[in-house]
Amino acid sequence: MDANRAALVMEELRKLYPEAKAELNFANPFETLIATILSAQCTDKRVNLVTARLFPMYPDAFAMAKLTPEELEPLIRECGLYHNKAKNIVAASRALVEQYNGVVPNTRKELMALPGVGQKTAGVVLLAAFGDDQIPVDTHVFRVSRRIGLSDGNTPEKVEQQLRVLLDREIWSLGHHLIIWHGRRCCHARKPECERCPLNDGLCEKHMEH
């Protein structure tokens, strides 16, 4: 897909989802980091239920670092993959205390050096907590971008690379949210609702194949 068609795709999605924004609840960079780690393979709705209980008890890296993973596990069990997530959240909190005096760093390199923080999580934190221009690739962005023809990358890193080239930088952040909203509300993994999708009129490559 060329840049002009990609811009038209974004225009249609903006009309469809004028209120598109992050659906995770957080109030500061630390909460953003923890909520994003918890959100792996879990709905934002469920994460928000868990963090509504978790953050008042453990509001910062200093409080979270005092826990053991075993103590954290029952508090986040509903989010799935809780063994791993508890281990990473405690280790990341301890790293923040030891290396950054409890403050979440604002560079991709420093974020990705924290336990449990990969490319996507770092991108979400930079975008949501620090207002940086980012286009993190989660499962929705990966699936929808490849399906409609914005990318043919076979890894999240390649898809992100292609989107950064294809889309104007000023729309990266909004584009991230628009594609996620489309993936959640219309372009579902199993049964995409193509008949009601505004992209099926010459903008979606998958649709044009049929």
N, C-alpha and C positions, 0 to 999 in steps of 0.2 A: 504493500500500500504506500502511495506517495504522501507527502506532507499535506497537500491540499485536501485529499480525501480524509486524511486523519483529522484535519481541522474541522471538516464537515461532521465527522463522527462525534467529536467533542461538542460541537454546536447542538447536535440533536440530543445528546445526553444531558447537556445543560438545560435544555427546554424540558426534558423529561424529569430531571431531578434538581430543581432550582435550590432545594434546601440541603443538597449533599454535603456531608461533613463527617468527621470521626464519630463513631457510635459507641466508643469506649468512654467511660467516665474517668476523668483524672483531673487533678487540680495543680500539679506541679511536675517537674521533670522526673522525680523519683517515682511518683505514682504512675506516670506515663510508662516508664521502663518496666515496672512490675506488672502492670495491666497488660502490656504488650507481650511479655514473656508468658503470662497466663493464657493469652488468647490463642496460642498455637493449637490448632485442631479443636477449637472450642468457640461457641458463639459469643459475641460481645455481650448479649443479654445475660448469659450465665456468668461471664467474668464480672459484669457490673454488680450482680447479686453477691458474689464472693468478696469483691473489693469493698463493697459497702460495709461489710462486717470487718474485713481485714485492716483497712487503712486507719480507722479510728484507734485500733489497738496498737498498730505498728506503723506510725505515720512517716518514719524516715529510716535512712540506712542504719543509723545507730541502734534504733529499737529492733529492726529486722535482723541485724547482725548478731544480736544476743540469742536468737533462737537456734535450735538445731533443726536440720531438715526433718527429723522425726516429729518435732513439735509443730512444724509448719504444715506437714502433710494433711492432717485431718481438717485443717482450715481451708485447704484449697482442693480437696478431694474431688469436688464436683466438676472441676475444670479438666479432668482427665490428665493422663501422663504426669500424675502429681508427684511421683517419686523423683523423676528428673527435674521437674519444675521447682520443687521444694529445694533440692540440692543446689540448683543454679541460682535461685533467688537469694538463698542464704550466702552462698559463695560470692555472688555479685555485690551484695550488701556489705559483706566484710571487706571486699576489695575497694569499694567506694570509701569506707571508713579509713582503711589503711593508706590508700594512695591519694585520695582526693578530699579528705576531711568531710566525707559524707555527701559531697556535691557531685551530681551527675555531670560527667564531662560532655562537651558539645562538639567533639570531632568524631568522625566515623571511625578513625583508627583507634582512638581511645575506647570508644564504646564497644567496638568489636573485640577488644582485648578482654572485656569483662566476660565471666562465665555465662554461658547460655545466650549470648548476644551474637546473632549472625547478621548478615547483610540486611535482611528485611527488618528485623527488630531495630537495628541501628538507624535505618532509614525512617522508620515510623517515629522514633524518639526525636530525631533531628527535625522532622517535619512538624510533629504535633507539639513538642515541648519548646523548640527553639525557632520555629517559623522558617526553617531553612527550605529552599526549593528542593524537594525530593520526590521520587516516584517509586516508593517501595513496592515490591512485587510479592503479594501474598497469593494464596490459592486462587482467589477470584480474579485478580489482575492477570495471573499467569494463564488461566483457562480462557477468560474472555478475550484477552489480547490476541491469543493464538487462534481462537475460533473465528473472530470477526476479521482477522487479517492485519491487525496492527503489528504483529510480530510473528516470526516463524522460529524464534529461539527455542531450544529444547531444555534450557535451564532457566531458573528465575534470574540469574545474573545476566544471561544473554538477552532475555526479554527486557530487563531494565535498561541494558545498554542500548537496545534498539529504540525503545520508547524515548530515551533521552535525546536521541538523534532526530526522531520523527516529530516529536511534539515541541512546541516553543517552550522555553524554560519557564515562562510565567504561568503556563498552564499545568506544569508537572504535578504540583500539589493537588490542585482541584481535579485534574485528570485521574489521579490515584483514587480519590473518593468517588468520582463519577463511575469509573469502571467497576469498583467494588459494589456500589449501589446497584448497578445494572446486573452484576453477577448474582446479587442476593434477591433481587426483585423480579427479574425477567429471564436473564440468560443463565438459568440454573444448570448445574452440572449434568443432571440426568435428563430432565425434560425441559429444555429451553422453550419459552413461550414465543416462538418466532412469529406467530400470526399477529401478535399485538406489539411487536418490536418495531420502532421507527427506523431501525437500521436495515430492515429487510428490503427496503426499496432502493437497491443499488449500492448500499454502503457496506454490507456484511458479505465477506467473501464466502463464508460457509453457505449462506443462503443462496448466493449466486451460483453455487455448484449444482443446486437442485433444479 
